[in-house]
Amino acid sequence: MTKILVIDDETMLREAIVLGLRAENFEVFEADDGISGMQLARSVRPDLIVSDINMKGMDGYDTLSALRTDKSTANIPFVLMTGRADLKGMRHGMSLGADDYLPKPFRLHELVDVVRTRLGKQQAIRDEAEHRLSELRTNISMMLPHELLTPLTGIIGMAEMIVNEAEVITPGELHEFGNDIKLSGVRLHRLIMNFLVYAQIEMMTVQPDRIRALREVAPVGVNAAVETAARRKAKDAGRSLDLQFDLQGGQAAMSESNLAKIVEELIDNAFKFSAAGKPVVVRTLSDGTWTEINVTDAGRGMRPEHVANIGAYVQFERRIHEQQGSGLGLAIVSRLAELHGGQVTITSQPDLGTTVTVHLPAQPLPVPGNPGRN
């Protein structure tokens, strides 16, 4: 049974609300002040909290703030009730993480409507999270074993050759085997790290407090960060001469490390699908509100249906084009952009190349205090 916690120091109103909600088949708990309400919330873990604002001692704002800082109660939908339905009070409540605001006096059916709406949105969040987890598990089970085994097989194979042919291997051959082992190890390490990053990002998409912390950073200038990350990746790939820049400034509301991760994945993807000697162009552009970072390659491109279905662990035409990597790069780029309030667009034509554009806000965007809040 769905559990509702009602916090209000007005006995008659609280009892009326409790009776009304129980008549709607909710399991209802009640508290007559903020302190006891906070303690009860932590013990019973209600599915939703309805609280008055004007209470003696710990008022509704303080109660909400305290619950939002506790991991066990941070994501419980919270509806504030008050007789002072002023815009300033509403903004303050929403800034603390309230999901809705119900001005007194109200009819019982209005409260029930708000409760059902918020519970419905919370369930939609849970369903979406479960869907993403299920999809991630499925894709991992299909793609990850192969991706892990490919470099691991190379490492084991080279090591066996060194062991079995130790007496006849020349120093030059030993150096070549060692380099192959190193490259396979680097590939395996990158795969594991990207898998961990992607899994963390997926979990973060339904945790507004973590999204808020992610966005609450000072904006960084994109030119220097983009060029540094791109040149580093090009050097690792042995394609520094293929890299071209058209940097026109701007800033992004994102940490420098996350911005570098986005650029590294874009450059890696461009090199992966274009031949050595083909140019890869990195551009930045800003109108002061939004900043664009785009990377264009002259590679084999993608068909429209492939662009539409890009996601984690998705690889296209593998039988035709053997490719390294698990397909996580663009998925990580897209998720990081979305978490910061941005988005990714892809334009591509077969045999002509691909342009991936990341749109990022120049200033931090607000985050709803709780999942499902408008």
Helices and strands as residue ranges (DSSP letters): E 3-7, H 11-23, E 27-31, H 34-44, E 48-52, H 60-68, E 78-82, H 87-96, E 100-103, H 108-164, H 171-204, H 208-215, E 220-221, H 222-237, G 240-242, E 243-247, E 251-252, H 256-272, E 280-286, E 290-297, H 304-308, H 328-339, E 343-349, E 353-361
